[in-house]
Amino acid sequence: MHYFQHQIQLKPFPRGFHLITSEVVLALPEIKHISVGFLQVFIKHTSASLTINENADPTVRFDFENHMNQMVPENAPYYQHTYEGADDMPAHIKASLMGTSLQIPITTGKLNLGIWQGIYLCEHRDNASGRNLVITAFGE
């Protein structure tokens, strides 16, 4: 069994949904040494999240952002955690709904994603700094 782990800091992204598959793969070249295994990606933040979805049509990412903003609006009158800005509490809720980690199969040294699948950084804050990811690959 092989284990490889790296922590990376992504460049700052604006609020929205962003493809980061290539950044993840480039950060862990040791994936090529795994015939069968898994890649785990974990984000070390409470106001951003990760998901896997459509990697071809960028309108999917815009629709995700628009839908999440309708589902979890800013300035809801019942929010108590408001001192970090109108986008902060909604960002925490969105991050909990979307999730903080992904697990992706590795097959013959490559991520075994579907042809139209990509890894998204879901940035829920207006002015976030670079997000930190822990990327772990394990397998034989």
N, CA, C and O atoms as CSV, one atom per row, in Angstrom:
chain,resi,resn,atom,element,x,y,z
A,1,MET,N,N,0.855,-1.184,0.000
A,1,MET,CA,C,0.000,0.000,0.000
A,1,MET,C,C,0.896,1.242,0.000
A,1,MET,O,O,1.879,1.307,0.739
A,2,HIS,N,N,0.555,2.207,-0.821
A,2,HIS,CA,C,1.289,3.475,-0.898
A,2,HIS,C,C,0.389,4.599,-0.392
A,2,HIS,O,O,-0.821,4.600,-0.621
A,3,TYR,N,N,1.002,5.546,0.296
A,3,TYR,CA,C,0.306,6.749,0.766
A,3,TYR,C,C,1.123,7.971,0.357
A,3,TYR,O,O,2.334,8.026,0.569
A,4,PHE,N,N,0.443,8.940,-0.227
A,4,PHE,CA,C,1.084,10.197,-0.611
A,4,PHE,C,C,0.158,11.329,-0.170
A,4,PHE,O,O,-1.062,11.238,-0.312
A,5,GLN,N,N,0.745,12.383,0.359
A,5,GLN,CA,C,-0.088,13.500,0.812
A,5,GLN,C,C,0.654,14.817,0.604
A,5,GLN,O,O,1.844,14.944,0.894
A,6,HIS,N,N,-0.089,15.784,0.094
A,6,HIS,CA,C,0.431,17.140,-0.061
A,6,HIS,C,C,-0.642,18.124,0.367
A,6,HIS,O,O,-1.838,17.862,0.239
A,7,GLN,N,N,-0.191,19.256,0.876
A,7,GLN,CA,C,-1.101,20.368,1.131
A,7,GLN,C,C,-0.767,21.457,0.130
A,7,GLN,O,O,0.402,21.784,-0.076
A,8,ILE,N,N,-1.797,22.021,-0.495
A,8,ILE,CA,C,-1.577,23.101,-1.452
A,8,ILE,C,C,-2.456,24.289,-1.089
A,8,ILE,O,O,-3.496,24.151,-0.443
A,9,GLN,N,N,-2.008,25.445,-1.520
A,9,GLN,CA,C,-2.845,26.633,-1.401
A,9,GLN,C,C,-3.213,27.064,-2.816
A,9,GLN,O,O,-2.345,27.341,-3.644
A,10,LEU,N,N,-4.515,27.113,-3.074
A,10,LEU,CA,C,-5.002,27.579,-4.362
A,10,LEU,C,C,-4.871,29.095,-4.436
A,10,LEU,O,O,-4.855,29.772,-3.408
A,11,LYS,N,N,-4.779,29.617,-5.630
A,11,LYS,CA,C,-4.824,31.077,-5.789
A,11,LYS,C,C,-6.209,31.550,-5.339
A,11,LYS,O,O,-7.152,30.759,-5.341
A,12,PRO,N,N,-6.349,32.802,-4.959
A,12,PRO,CA,C,-7.682,33.307,-4.604
A,12,PRO,C,C,-8.613,33.277,-5.822
A,12,PRO,O,O,-8.234,33.692,-6.918
A,13,PHE,N,N,-9.806,32.792,-5.616
A,13,PHE,CA,C,-10.830,32.767,-6.658
A,13,PHE,C,C,-11.962,33.694,-6.250
A,13,PHE,O,O,-12.230,33.849,-5.059
A,14,PRO,N,N,-12.629,34.313,-7.213
A,14,PRO,CA,C,-13.815,35.099,-6.861
A,14,PRO,C,C,-14.949,34.171,-6.436
A,14,PRO,O,O,-14.895,32.962,-6.658
A,15,ARG,N,N,-15.945,34.739,-5.839
A,15,ARG,CA,C,-17.112,33.959,-5.445
A,15,ARG,C,C,-17.667,33.224,-6.657
A,15,ARG,O,O,-17.795,33.797,-7.739
A,16,GLY,N,N,-17.997,31.945,-6.464
A,16,GLY,CA,C,-18.536,31.137,-7.551
A,16,GLY,C,C,-17.976,29.730,-7.515
A,16,GLY,O,O,-17.336,29.319,-6.547
A,17,PHE,N,N,-18.225,29.010,-8.579
A,17,PHE,CA,C,-17.840,27.606,-8.707
A,17,PHE,C,C,-16.750,27.518,-9.766
A,17,PHE,O,O,-16.932,27.989,-10.889
A,18,HIS,N,N,-15.608,26.912,-9.411
A,18,HIS,CA,C,-14.424,26.945,-10.258
A,18,HIS,C,C,-13.835,25.549,-10.424
A,18,HIS,O,O,-13.695,24.814,-9.446
A,19,LEU,N,N,-13.492,25.182,-11.650
A,19,LEU,CA,C,-12.836,23.907,-11.904
A,19,LEU,C,C,-11.397,23.947,-11.397
A,19,LEU,O,O,-10.635,24.850,-11.740
A,20,ILE,N,N,-11.037,22.972,-10.586
A,20,ILE,CA,C,-9.676,22.908,-10.048
A,20,ILE,C,C,-9.049,21.522,-10.264
A,20,ILE,O,O,-8.054,21.188,-9.620
A,21,THR,N,N,-9.617,20.728,-11.152
A,21,THR,CA,C,-9.110,19.368,-11.376
A,21,THR,C,C,-7.627,19.375,-11.711
A,21,THR,O,O,-6.859,18.603,-11.137
A,22,SER,N,N,-7.218,20.232,-12.625
A,22,SER,CA,C,-5.808,20.225,-13.044
A,22,SER,C,C,-4.880,20.629,-11.898
A,22,SER,O,O,-3.792,20.070,-11.765
A,23,GLU,N,N,-5.292,21.591,-11.068
A,23,GLU,CA,C,-4.465,21.989,-9.927
A,23,GLU,C,C,-4.269,20.825,-8.954
A,23,GLU,O,O,-3.180,20.630,-8.412
A,24,VAL,N,N,-5.333,20.061,-8.743
A,24,VAL,CA,C,-5.258,18.915,-7.835
A,24,VAL,C,C,-4.324,17.849,-8.401
A,24,VAL,O,O,-3.465,17.336,-7.684
A,25,VAL,N,N,-4.482,17.517,-9.661
A,25,VAL,CA,C,-3.652,16.474,-10.284
A,25,VAL,C,C,-2.180,16.898,-10.314
A,25,VAL,O,O,-1.299,16.088,-10.029
A,26,LEU,N,N,-1.912,18.143,-10.652
A,26,LEU,CA,C,-0.524,18.623,-10.705
A,26,LEU,C,C,0.135,18.628,-9.326
A,26,LEU,O,O,1.352,18.476,-9.219
A,27,ALA,N,N,-0.653,18.800,-8.283
A,27,ALA,CA,C,-0.108,18.859,-6.929
A,27,ALA,C,C,0.325,17.504,-6.397
A,27,ALA,O,O,1.068,17.433,-5.418
A,28,LEU,N,N,-0.126,16.435,-7.024
A,28,LEU,CA,C,0.195,15.102,-6.514
A,28,LEU,C,C,0.601,14.183,-7.670
A,28,LEU,O,O,-0.155,13.288,-8.051
A,29,PRO,N,N,1.793,14.406,-8.225
A,29,PRO,CA,C,2.235,13.578,-9.362
A,29,PRO,C,C,2.414,12.105,-8.995
A,29,PRO,O,O,2.469,11.248,-9.877
A,30,GLU,N,N,2.504,11.812,-7.701
A,30,GLU,CA,C,2.672,10.419,-7.264
A,30,GLU,C,C,1.473,9.540,-7.613
A,30,GLU,O,O,1.557,8.315,-7.522
A,31,ILE,N,N,0.365,10.153,-8.009
A,31,ILE,CA,C,-0.815,9.369,-8.421
A,31,ILE,C,C,-0.425,8.320,-9.461
A,31,ILE,O,O,-0.972,7.217,-9.472
A,32,LYS,N,N,0.514,8.665,-10.328
A,32,LYS,CA,C,0.902,7.749,-11.413
A,32,LYS,C,C,1.465,6.427,-10.890
A,32,LYS,O,O,1.536,5.454,-11.641
A,33,HIS,N,N,1.867,6.373,-9.617
A,33,HIS,CA,C,2.407,5.145,-9.026
A,33,HIS,C,C,1.324,4.239,-8.441
A,33,HIS,O,O,1.632,3.169,-7.914
A,34,ILE,N,N,0.079,4.649,-8.526
A,34,ILE,CA,C,-1.017,3.860,-7.943
A,34,ILE,C,C,-1.836,3.230,-9.060
A,34,ILE,O,O,-2.372,3.923,-9.925
A,35,SER,N,N,-1.924,1.899,-9.026
A,35,SER,CA,C,-2.723,1.180,-10.023
A,35,SER,C,C,-4.200,1.181,-9.657
A,35,SER,O,O,-5.068,1.415,-10.498
A,36,VAL,N,N,-4.464,0.912,-8.376
A,36,VAL,CA,C,-5.836,0.890,-7.872
A,36,VAL,C,C,-5.833,1.584,-6.521
A,36,VAL,O,O,-5.084,1.201,-5.622
A,37,GLY,N,N,-6.673,2.609,-6.375
A,37,GLY,CA,C,-6.705,3.308,-5.103
A,37,GLY,C,C,-7.700,4.448,-5.116
A,37,GLY,O,O,-8.649,4.467,-5.901
A,38,PHE,N,N,-7.457,5.403,-4.221
A,38,PHE,CA,C,-8.357,6.547,-4.075
A,38,PHE,C,C,-7.574,7.824,-3.845
A,38,PHE,O,O,-6.473,7.818,-3.295
A,39,LEU,N,N,-8.168,8.908,-4.279
A,39,LEU,CA,C,-7.683,10.238,-3.976
A,39,LEU,C,C,-8.722,10.904,-3.094
A,39,LEU,O,O,-9.907,10.935,-3.423
A,40,GLN,N,N,-8.265,11.437,-1.971
A,40,GLN,CA,C,-9.149,12.222,-1.121
A,40,GLN,C,C,-8.686,13.669,-1.183
A,40,GLN,O,O,-7.496,13.961,-1.062
A,41,VAL,N,N,-9.644,14.569,-1.373
A,41,VAL,CA,C,-9.373,16.004,-1.382
A,41,VAL,C,C,-10.201,16.611,-0.254
A,41,VAL,O,O,-11.416,16.423,-0.192
A,42,PHE,N,N,-9.532,17.341,0.635
A,42,PHE,CA,C,-10.177,17.944,1.799
A,42,PHE,C,C,-9.856,19.428,1.817
A,42,PHE,O,O,-8.697,19.814,1.660
A,43,ILE,N,N,-10.867,20.263,2.005
A,43,ILE,CA,C,-10.661,21.710,2.101
A,43,ILE,C,C,-10.681,22.117,3.565
A,43,ILE,O,O,-11.575,21.725,4.315
A,44,LYS,N,N,-9.688,22.909,3.968
A,44,LYS,CA,C,-9.510,23.281,5.375
A,44,LYS,C,C,-10.181,24.623,5.687
A,44,LYS,O,O,-9.564,25.515,6.268
A,45,HIS,N,N,-11.427,24.749,5.300
A,45,HIS,CA,C,-12.137,26.017,5.496
A,45,HIS,C,C,-13.612,25.741,5.795
A,45,HIS,O,O,-14.132,24.669,5.485
A,46,THR,N,N,-14.272,26.722,6.399
A,46,THR,CA,C,-15.693,26.579,6.739
A,46,THR,C,C,-16.608,27.436,5.878
A,46,THR,O,O,-17.822,27.440,6.079
A,47,SER,N,N,-16.042,28.160,4.923
A,47,SER,CA,C,-16.868,29.019,4.062
A,47,SER,C,C,-16.604,28.766,2.583
A,47,SER,O,O,-16.928,29.600,1.738
A,48,ALA,N,N,-16.019,27.622,2.276
A,48,ALA,CA,C,-15.833,27.162,0.898
A,48,ALA,C,C,-16.006,25.654,0.924
A,48,ALA,O,O,-15.904,25.027,1.979
A,49,SER,N,N,-16.266,25.076,-0.234
A,49,SER,CA,C,-16.541,23.645,-0.268
A,49,SER,C,C,-16.034,23.038,-1.565
A,49,SER,O,O,-15.466,23.725,-2.414
A,50,LEU,N,N,-16.249,21.732,-1.702
A,50,LEU,CA,C,-15.824,20.979,-2.882
A,50,LEU,C,C,-16.988,20.156,-3.403
A,50,LEU,O,O,-17.841,19.711,-2.635
A,51,THR,N,N,-17.015,19.960,-4.696
A,51,THR,CA,C,-17.968,19.023,-5.287
A,51,THR,C,C,-17.425,18.569,-6.628
A,51,THR,O,O,-16.435,19.108,-7.124
A,52,ILE,N,N,-18.073,17.581,-7.208
A,52,ILE,CA,C,-17.747,17.100,-8.552
A,52,ILE,C,C,-18.971,17.311,-9.413
A,52,ILE,O,O,-20.088,16.957,-9.033
A,53,ASN,N,N,-18.744,17.899,-10.592
A,53,ASN,CA,C,-19.858,18.080,-11.512
A,53,ASN,C,C,-19.335,18.374,-12.907
A,53,ASN,O,O,-18.157,18.157,-13.193
A,54,GLU,N,N,-20.194,18.858,-13.760
A,54,GLU,CA,C,-19.953,19.132,-15.180
A,54,GLU,C,C,-18.678,19.936,-15.412
A,54,GLU,O,O,-18.487,20.992,-14.808
A,55,ASN,N,N,-17.803,19.435,-16.293
A,55,ASN,CA,C,-16.549,20.136,-16.550
A,55,ASN,C,C,-16.492,20.800,-17.922
A,55,ASN,O,O,-15.486,21.428,-18.251
A,56,ALA,N,N,-17.531,20.683,-18.721
A,56,ALA,CA,C,-17.467,21.192,-20.094
A,56,ALA,C,C,-18.182,22.529,-20.267
A,56,ALA,O,O,-17.594,23.478,-20.785
A,57,ASP,N,N,-19.414,22.617,-19.851
A,57,ASP,CA,C,-20.214,23.823,-20.081
A,57,ASP,C,C,-20.130,24.745,-18.869
A,57,ASP,O,O,-20.641,24.399,-17.804
A,58,PRO,N,N,-19.493,25.918,-19.006
A,58,PRO,CA,C,-19.336,26.814,-17.857
A,58,PRO,C,C,-20.650,27.371,-17.318
A,58,PRO,O,O,-20.680,27.871,-16.194
A,59,THR,N,N,-21.735,27.301,-18.085
A,59,THR,CA,C,-23.007,27.811,-17.572
A,59,THR,C,C,-23.508,26.980,-16.398
A,59,THR,O,O,-24.281,27.471,-15.576
A,60,VAL,N,N,-23.073,25.723,-16.314
A,60,VAL,CA,C,-23.447,24.892,-15.166
A,60,VAL,C,C,-22.929,25.530,-13.880
A,60,VAL,O,O,-23.636,25.561,-12.873
A,61,ARG,N,N,-21.703,26.035,-13.910
A,61,ARG,CA,C,-21.117,26.652,-12.716
A,61,ARG,C,C,-21.850,27.945,-12.346
A,61,ARG,O,O,-22.034,28.230,-11.163
A,62,PHE,N,N,-22.267,28.724,-13.341
A,62,PHE,CA,C,-23.057,29.935,-13.075
A,62,PHE,C,C,-24.408,29.572,-12.470
A,62,PHE,O,O,-24.879,30.228,-11.541
A,63,ASP,N,N,-25.032,28.510,-13.012
A,63,ASP,CA,C,-26.329,28.086,-12.491
A,63,ASP,C,C,-26.216,27.586,-11.057
A,63,ASP,O,O,-27.102,27.842,-10.241
A,64,PHE,N,N,-25.126,26.870,-10.739
A,64,PHE,CA,C,-24.899,26.451,-9.356
A,64,PHE,C,C,-24.864,27.668,-8.433
A,64,PHE,O,O,-25.542,27.696,-7.406
A,65,GLU,N,N,-24.071,28.668,-8.803
A,65,GLU,CA,C,-23.938,29.863,-7.968
A,65,GLU,C,C,-25.287,30.554,-7.795
A,65,GLU,O,O,-25.659,30.924,-6.682
A,66,ASN,N,N,-26.010,30.725,-8.878
A,66,ASN,CA,C,-27.316,31.396,-8.802
A,66,ASN,C,C,-28.299,30.609,-7.942
A,66,ASN,O,O,-29.033,31.191,-7.143
A,67,HIS,N,N,-28.315,29.300,-8.103
A,67,HIS,CA,C,-29.239,28.473,-7.321
A,67,HIS,C,C,-28.893,28.521,-5.829
A,67,HIS,O,O,-29.777,28.673,-4.987
A,68,MET,N,N,-27.599,28.389,-5.508
A,68,MET,CA,C,-27.204,28.416,-4.098
A,68,MET,C,C,-27.549,29.760,-3.463
A,68,MET,O,O,-27.929,29.811,-2.293
A,69,ASN,N,N,-27.420,30.849,-4.220
A,69,ASN,CA,C,-27.758,32.169,-3.682
A,69,ASN,C,C,-29.259,32.320,-3.449
A,69,ASN,O,O,-29.674,33.042,-2.542
A,70,GLN,N,N,-30.067,31.654,-4.250
A,70,GLN,CA,C,-31.519,31.658,-4.016
A,70,GLN,C,C,-31.874,30.788,-2.820
A,70,GLN,O,O,-32.725,31.143,-2.005
A,71,MET,N,N,-31.204,29.638,-2.729
A,71,MET,CA,C,-31.498,28.681,-1.673
A,71,MET,C,C,-31.030,29.179,-0.297
A,71,MET,O,O,-31.691,28.950,0.717
A,72,VAL,N,N,-29.881,29.861,-0.285
A,72,VAL,CA,C,-29.291,30.351,0.970
A,72,VAL,C,C,-28.994,31.847,0.770
A,72,VAL,O,O,-27.875,32.214,0.411
A,73,PRO,N,N,-29.975,32.693,0.998
A,73,PRO,CA,C,-29.799,34.123,0.714
A,73,PRO,C,C,-28.963,34.835,1.769
A,73,PRO,O,O,-28.822,34.367,2.899
A,74,GLU,N,N,-28.420,35.965,1.377
A,74,GLU,CA,C,-27.745,36.846,2.326
A,74,GLU,C,C,-28.791,37.666,3.077
A,74,GLU,O,O,-29.927,37.819,2.629
A,75,ASN,N,N,-28.375,38.189,4.234
A,75,ASN,CA,C,-29.191,39.106,5.024
A,75,ASN,C,C,-30.521,38.523,5.504
A,75,ASN,O,O,-31.497,39.255,5.670
A,76,ALA,N,N,-30.558,37.225,5.724
A,76,ALA,CA,C,-31.769,36.643,6.295
A,76,ALA,C,C,-31.958,37.224,7.705
A,76,ALA,O,O,-30.997,37.289,8.470
A,77,PRO,N,N,-33.158,37.638,8.053
A,77,PRO,CA,C,-33.362,38.330,9.328
A,77,PRO,C,C,-33.078,37.462,10.559
A,77,PRO,O,O,-32.900,37.998,11.653
A,78,TYR,N,N,-33.032,36.164,10.406
A,78,TYR,CA,C,-32.796,35.274,11.542
A,78,TYR,C,C,-31.312,34.950,11.748
A,78,TYR,O,O,-30.980,34.284,12.728
A,79,TYR,N,N,-30.404,35.393,10.865
A,79,TYR,CA,C,-28.976,35.151,11.061
A,79,TYR,C,C,-28.480,35.958,12.262
A,79,TYR,O,O,-28.755,37.153,12.372
A,80,GLN,N,N,-27.756,35.302,13.148
A,80,GLN,CA,C,-27.118,35.977,14.272
A,80,GLN,C,C,-25.628,36.208,14.021
A,80,GLN,O,O,-25.060,37.185,14.510
A,81,HIS,N,N,-25.003,35.323,13.270
A,81,HIS,CA,C,-23.574,35.421,12.956
A,81,HIS,C,C,-23.423,36.346,11.740
A,81,HIS,O,O,-23.375,35.890,10.597
A,82,THR,N,N,-23.351,37.650,12.013
A,82,THR,CA,C,-23.353,38.633,10.917
A,82,THR,C,C,-22.158,39.582,10.949
A,82,THR,O,O,-22.027,40.414,10.051
A,83,TYR,N,N,-21.301,39.490,11.932
A,83,TYR,CA,C,-20.243,40.492,12.097
A,83,TYR,C,C,-19.102,40.358,11.096
A,83,TYR,O,O,-18.245,41.240,11.041
A,84,GLU,N,N,-19.057,39.292,10.304
A,84,GLU,CA,C,-18.009,39.143,9.280
A,84,GLU,C,C,-18.520,39.495,7.886
A,84,GLU,O,O,-17.819,39.264,6.901
A,85,GLY,N,N,-19.707,40.040,7.786
A,85,GLY,CA,C,-20.239,40.441,6.491
A,85,GLY,C,C,-21.471,39.650,6.103
A,85,GLY,O,O,-21.719,38.560,6.619
A,86,ALA,N,N,-22.230,40.211,5.194
A,86,ALA,CA,C,-23.494,39.594,4.767
A,86,ALA,C,C,-23.295,38.253,4.084
A,86,ALA,O,O,-24.208,37.428,4.066
A,87,ASP,N,N,-22.107,38.021,3.517
A,87,ASP,CA,C,-21.866,36.760,2.809
A,87,ASP,C,C,-21.353,35.647,3.724
A,87,ASP,O,O,-21.264,34.498,3.291
A,88,ASP,N,N,-21.013,35.958,4.978
A,88,ASP,CA,C,-20.327,34.981,5.822
A,88,ASP,C,C,-21.224,33.834,6.290
A,88,ASP,O,O,-20.901,32.673,6.042
A,89,MET,N,N,-22.326,34.124,6.951
A,89,MET,CA,C,-23.186,33.036,7.433
A,89,MET,C,C,-23.725,32.199,6.283
A,89,MET,O,O,-23.719,30.972,6.379
A,90,PRO,N,N,-24.193,32.816,5.191
A,90,PRO,CA,C,-24.599,31.987,4.055
A,90,PRO,C,C,-23.455,31.100,3.536
A,90,PRO,O,O,-23.691,29.969,3.110
A,91,ALA,N,N,-22.221,31.613,3.573
A,91,ALA,CA,C,-21.080,30.810,3.122
A,91,ALA,C,C,-20.895,29.574,3.994
A,91,ALA,O,O,-20.591,28.498,3.480
A,92,HIS,N,N,-21.076,29.713,5.313
A,92,HIS,CA,C,-20.973,28.553,6.207
A,92,HIS,C,C,-22.056,27.518,5.891
A,92,HIS,O,O,-21.784,26.318,5.851
A,93,ILE,N,N,-23.265,27.985,5.670
A,93,ILE,CA,C,-24.368,27.066,5.362
A,93,ILE,C,C,-24.114,26.359,4.041
A,93,ILE,O,O,-24.268,25.141,3.951
A,94,LYS,N,N,-23.723,27.113,3.008
A,94,LYS,CA,C,-23.447,26.527,1.691
A,94,LYS,C,C,-22.325,25.494,1.790
A,94,LYS,O,O,-22.405,24.427,1.181
A,95,ALA,N,N,-21.275,25.811,2.562
A,95,ALA,CA,C,-20.167,24.867,2.705
A,95,ALA,C,C,-20.629,23.574,3.365
A,95,ALA,O,O,-20.193,22.489,2.981
A,96,SER,N,N,-21.512,23.685,4.361
A,96,SER,CA,C,-22.030,22.474,5.006
A,96,SER,C,C,-22.913,21.673,4.057
A,96,SER,O,O,-22.880,20.443,4.068
A,97,LEU,N,N,-23.693,22.355,3.247
A,97,LEU,CA,C,-24.552,21.658,2.286
A,97,LEU,C,C,-23.742,20.953,1.195
A,97,LEU,O,O,-24.075,19.836,0.799
A,98,MET,N,N,-22.696,21.594,0.717
A,98,MET,CA,C,-21.907,21.048,-0.393
A,98,MET,C,C,-20.872,20.021,0.085
A,98,MET,O,O,-20.662,19.003,-0.574
A,99,GLY,N,N,-20.232,20.280,1.219
A,99,GLY,CA,C,-19.276,19.322,1.756
A,99,GLY,C,C,-17.828,19.785,1.680
A,99,GLY,O,O,-17.471,20.653,0.883
A,100,THR,N,N,-17.003,19.179,2.534
A,100,THR,CA,C,-15.603,19.575,2.642
A,100,THR,C,C,-14.623,18.576,2.054
A,100,THR,O,O,-13.425,18.853,2.010
A,101,SER,N,N,-15.096,17.423,1.601
A,101,SER,CA,C,-14.140,16.452,1.058
A,101,SER,C,C,-14.758,15.636,-0.064
A,101,SER,O,O,-15.974,15.478,-0.171
A,102,LEU,N,N,-13.856,15.125,-0.896
A,102,LEU,CA,C,-14.234,14.272,-2.024
A,102,LEU,C,C,-13.356,13.034,-2.008
A,102,LEU,O,O,-12.216,13.079,-1.545
A,103,GLN,N,N,-13.883,11.936,-2.511
A,103,GLN,CA,C,-13.086,10.735,-2.703
A,103,GLN,C,C,-13.288,10.289,-4.147
A,103,GLN,O,O,-14.419,10.111,-4.599
A,104,ILE,N,N,-12.184,10.111,-4.865
A,104,ILE,CA,C,-12.219,9.800,-6.292
A,104,ILE,C,C,-11.370,8.565,-6.533
A,104,ILE,O,O,-10.249,8.490,-6.032
A,105,PRO,N,N,-11.873,7.589,-7.289
A,105,PRO,CA,C,-11.058,6.409,-7.576
A,105,PRO,C,C,-9.847,6.756,-8.447
A,105,PRO,O,O,-9.903,7.627,-9.315
A,106,ILE,N,N,-8.762,6.046,-8.183
A,106,ILE,CA,C,-7.576,6.100,-9.039
A,106,ILE,C,C,-7.471,4.749,-9.728
A,106,ILE,O,O,-7.515,3.704,-9.078
A,107,THR,N,N,-7.331,4.777,-11.053
A,107,THR,CA,C,-7.199,3.552,-11.841
A,107,THR,C,C,-6.043,3.739,-12.817
A,107,THR,O,O,-6.019,4.700,-13.585
A,108,THR,N,N,-5.106,2.833,-12.781
A,108,THR,CA,C,-3.900,2.878,-13.620
A,108,THR,C,C,-3.242,4.261,-13.634
A,108,THR,O,O,-2.908,4.800,-14.690
A,109,GLY,N,N,-3.069,4.812,-12.442
A,109,GLY,CA,C,-2.323,6.044,-12.288
A,109,GLY,C,C,-3.033,7.327,-12.655
A,109,GLY,O,O,-2.399,8.377,-12.758
A,110,LYS,N,N,-4.349,7.262,-12.855
A,110,LYS,CA,C,-5.115,8.459,-13.216
A,110,LYS,C,C,-6.414,8.506,-12.428
A,110,LYS,O,O,-6.932,7.480,-11.988
A,111,LEU,N,N,-6.935,9.737,-12.256
A,111,LEU,CA,C,-8.251,9.854,-11.639
A,111,LEU,C,C,-9.283,9.216,-12.556
A,111,LEU,O,O,-9.285,9.450,-13.765
A,112,ASN,N,N,-10.150,8.419,-11.976
A,112,ASN,CA,C,-11.168,7.718,-12.761
A,112,ASN,C,C,-12.487,8.487,-12.683
A,112,ASN,O,O,-13.495,7.992,-12.182
A,113,LEU,N,N,-12.440,9.715,-13.198
A,113,LEU,CA,C,-13.642,10.556,-13.286
A,113,LEU,C,C,-14.378,10.254,-14.575
A,113,LEU,O,O,-13.783,9.784,-15.544
A,114,GLY,N,N,-15.673,10.525,-14.584
A,114,GLY,CA,C,-16.430,10.432,-15.822
A,114,GLY,C,C,-15.957,11.485,-16.809
A,114,GLY,O,O,-15.349,12.481,-16.417
A,115,ILE,N,N,-16.233,11.269,-18.078
A,115,ILE,CA,C,-15.733,12.151,-19.131
A,115,ILE,C,C,-16.145,13.609,-18.928
A,115,ILE,O,O,-15.401,14.517,-19.300
A,116,TRP,N,N,-17.309,13.840,-18.349
A,116,TRP,CA,C,-17.796,15.210,-18.150
A,116,TRP,C,C,-17.654,15.688,-16.717
A,116,TRP,O,O,-18.233,16.712,-16.354
A,117,GLN,N,N,-16.898,14.974,-15.894
A,117,GLN,CA,C,-16.773,15.341,-14.483
A,117,GLN,C,C,-15.490,16.105,-14.205
A,117,GLN,O,O,-14.438,15.820,-14.778
A,118,GLY,N,N,-15.599,17.086,-13.311
A,118,GLY,CA,C,-14.447,17.838,-12.852
A,118,GLY,C,C,-14.610,18.183,-11.388
A,118,GLY,O,O,-15.721,18.164,-10.858
A,119,ILE,N,N,-13.499,18.501,-10.730
A,119,ILE,CA,C,-13.500,18.897,-9.326
A,119,ILE,C,C,-13.727,20.396,-9.257
A,119,ILE,O,O,-13.029,21.172,-9.910
A,120,TYR,N,N,-14.707,20.796,-8.463
A,120,TYR,CA,C,-15.022,22.213,-8.275
A,120,TYR,C,C,-14.561,22.689,-6.903
A,120,TYR,O,O,-14.745,22.007,-5.896
A,121,LEU,N,N,-13.955,23.879,-6.888
A,121,LEU,CA,C,-13.883,24.670,-5.671
A,121,LEU,C,C,-15.150,25.516,-5.658
A,121,LEU,O,O,-15.427,26.231,-6.621
A,122,CYS,N,N,-15.904,25.442,-4.599
A,122,CYS,CA,C,-17.112,26.238,-4.435
A,122,CYS,C,C,-16.754,27.372,-3.479
A,122,CYS,O,O,-16.733,27.185,-2.263
A,123,GLU,N,N,-16.479,28.525,-4.026
A,123,GLU,CA,C,-16.077,29.676,-3.221
A,123,GLU,C,C,-17.326,30.461,-2.852
A,123,GLU,O,O,-17.997,31.015,-3.723
A,124,HIS,N,N,-17.634,30.509,-1.575
A,124,HIS,CA,C,-18.877,31.128,-1.117
A,124,HIS,C,C,-18.692,32.532,-0.540
A,124,HIS,O,O,-19.671,33.171,-0.156
A,125,ARG,N,N,-17.460,33.016,-0.475
A,125,ARG,CA,C,-17.197,34.361,0.059
A,125,ARG,C,C,-16.890,35.321,-1.088
A,125,ARG,O,O,-16.419,34.919,-2.152
A,126,ASP,N,N,-17.170,36.603,-0.841
A,126,ASP,CA,C,-16.902,37.632,-1.845
A,126,ASP,C,C,-15.409,37.924,-1.984
A,126,ASP,O,O,-14.932,38.150,-3.096
A,127,ASN,N,N,-14.676,37.924,-0.896
A,127,ASN,CA,C,-13.263,38.314,-0.916
A,127,ASN,C,C,-12.412,37.330,-0.137
A,127,ASN,O,O,-11.805,37.686,0.873
A,128,ALA,N,N,-12.367,36.110,-0.599
A,128,ALA,CA,C,-11.617,35.069,0.110
A,128,ALA,C,C,-10.148,35.089,-0.309
A,128,ALA,O,O,-9.795,35.532,-1.402
A,129,SER,N,N,-9.316,34.600,0.587
A,129,SER,CA,C,-7.907,34.406,0.249
A,129,SER,C,C,-7.767,33.029,-0.403
A,129,SER,O,O,-8.757,32.321,-0.586
A,130,GLY,N,N,-6.553,32.660,-0.745
A,130,GLY,CA,C,-6.328,31.337,-1.320
A,130,GLY,C,C,-6.758,30.244,-0.356
A,130,GLY,O,O,-6.475,30.317,0.840
A,131,ARG,N,N,-7.424,29.258,-0.861
A,131,ARG,CA,C,-7.940,28.164,-0.032
A,131,ARG,C,C,-6.918,27.037,0.048
A,131,ARG,O,O,-6.208,26.753,-0.916
A,132,ASN,N,N,-6.856,26.398,1.217
A,132,ASN,CA,C,-5.912,25.308,1.462
A,132,ASN,C,C,-6.600,23.954,1.321
A,132,ASN,O,O,-7.673,23.714,1.875
A,133,LEU,N,N,-5.946,23.083,0.563
A,133,LEU,CA,C,-6.448,21.724,0.360
A,133,LEU,C,C,-5.410,20.724,0.849
A,133,LEU,O,O,-4.208,20.939,0.693
A,134,VAL,N,N,-5.878,19.635,1.439
A,134,VAL,CA,C,-5.043,18.488,1.733
A,134,VAL,C,C,-5.452,17.413,0.744
A,134,VAL,O,O,-6.616,17.018,0.670
A,135,ILE,N,N,-4.465,16.947,-0.017
A,135,ILE,CA,C,-4.709,15.962,-1.075
A,135,ILE,C,C,-3.956,14.697,-0.709
A,135,ILE,O,O,-2.736,14.715,-0.552
A,136,THR,N,N,-4.692,13.595,-0.573
A,136,THR,CA,C,-4.102,12.339,-0.148
A,136,THR,C,C,-4.457,11.262,-1.160
A,136,THR,O,O,-5.626,11.075,-1.497
A,137,ALA,N,N,-3.439,10.554,-1.642
A,137,ALA,CA,C,-3.645,9.416,-2.536
A,137,ALA,C,C,-3.161,8.163,-1.819
A,137,ALA,O,O,-2.117,8.160,-1.166
A,138,PHE,N,N,-3.943,7.106,-1.957
A,138,PHE,CA,C,-3.528,5.844,-1.356
A,138,PHE,C,C,-4.018,4.697,-2.207
A,138,PHE,O,O,-5.073,4.776,-2.836
A,139,GLY,N,N,-3.238,3.629,-2.218
A,139,GLY,CA,C,-3.599,2.453,-3.000
A,139,GLY,C,C,-2.388,1.628,-3.338
A,139,GLY,O,O,-1.302,1.838,-2.799
A,140,GLU,N,N,-2.582,0.694,-4.231
A,140,GLU,CA,C,-1.513,-0.235,-4.645
A,140,GLU,C,C,-1.109,0.022,-6.075
A,140,GLU,O,O,-0.226,-0.658,-6.599
